[in-house]
């Protein structure tokens, strides 16, 4: 397995099973061990998202996200250039896990934890591929409470066949694993104080994607 160097820029891609890229996100490596890949970005990191998803964020119209999933099911969508905004992100991803643990930071410190359910990673020449499976778990900074997020979107992608029965069973198992980690204070939750104190290294420029934004292409905001 290829190992990435601390500070190296990598690209996290969501790749649909049709083989098309659904999103790209430039990150920098914080650590790469047998336990987990840890990566991060600040506001300004380059991303590419489905154009309908970018529109949904810009307009504040959640229903447009549903249209984005409909486009995914059809196999026809366009990507739009964007930049990460609002938060610093620290991501922890074990190699075989059907989830990643993310921490979002603002000027006030750790805003919340966020468990993102997704495919296990496949390493590439410039980063790693996965695929977001829509449902998420949002956890309070002090680990005192949690709530499920986007269950409605998860039900929709299930109806569309984007998430198969096999993937659904993997998500159910991953939900139990994530909740057990919370209860046992294992994984990154075992060192919650250190994670709470983490901040982006100001000596690192915001990471960029390997290909430049095309001339005249509008750059739109995204965020965690």
Secondary structure as GFF3:
##gff-version 3
##sequence-region A 1 224
A	DSSP	beta_strand	9	15	.	.	.	ID=ss1
A	DSSP	beta_strand	21	32	.	.	.	ID=ss2
A	DSSP	beta_strand	37	41	.	.	.	ID=ss3
A	DSSP	beta_strand	46	50	.	.	.	ID=ss4
A	DSSP	alpha_helix	51	59	.	.	.	ID=ss5
A	DSSP	alpha_helix	63	74	.	.	.	ID=ss6
A	DSSP	beta_strand	79	85	.	.	.	ID=ss7
A	DSSP	beta_strand	88	93	.	.	.	ID=ss8
A	DSSP	beta_strand	99	106	.	.	.	ID=ss9
A	DSSP	beta_strand	109	118	.	.	.	ID=ss10
A	DSSP	beta_strand	122	124	.	.	.	ID=ss11
A	DSSP	beta_strand	127	130	.	.	.	ID=ss12
A	DSSP	beta_strand	132	139	.	.	.	ID=ss13
A	DSSP	beta_strand	146	149	.	.	.	ID=ss14
A	DSSP	alpha_helix	151	160	.	.	.	ID=ss15
A	DSSP	alpha_helix	165	184	.	.	.	ID=ss16
A	DSSP	three_ten_helix	187	191	.	.	.	ID=ss17
A	DSSP	alpha_helix	192	197	.	.	.	ID=ss18
A	DSSP	beta_strand	220	223	.	.	.	ID=ss19
###
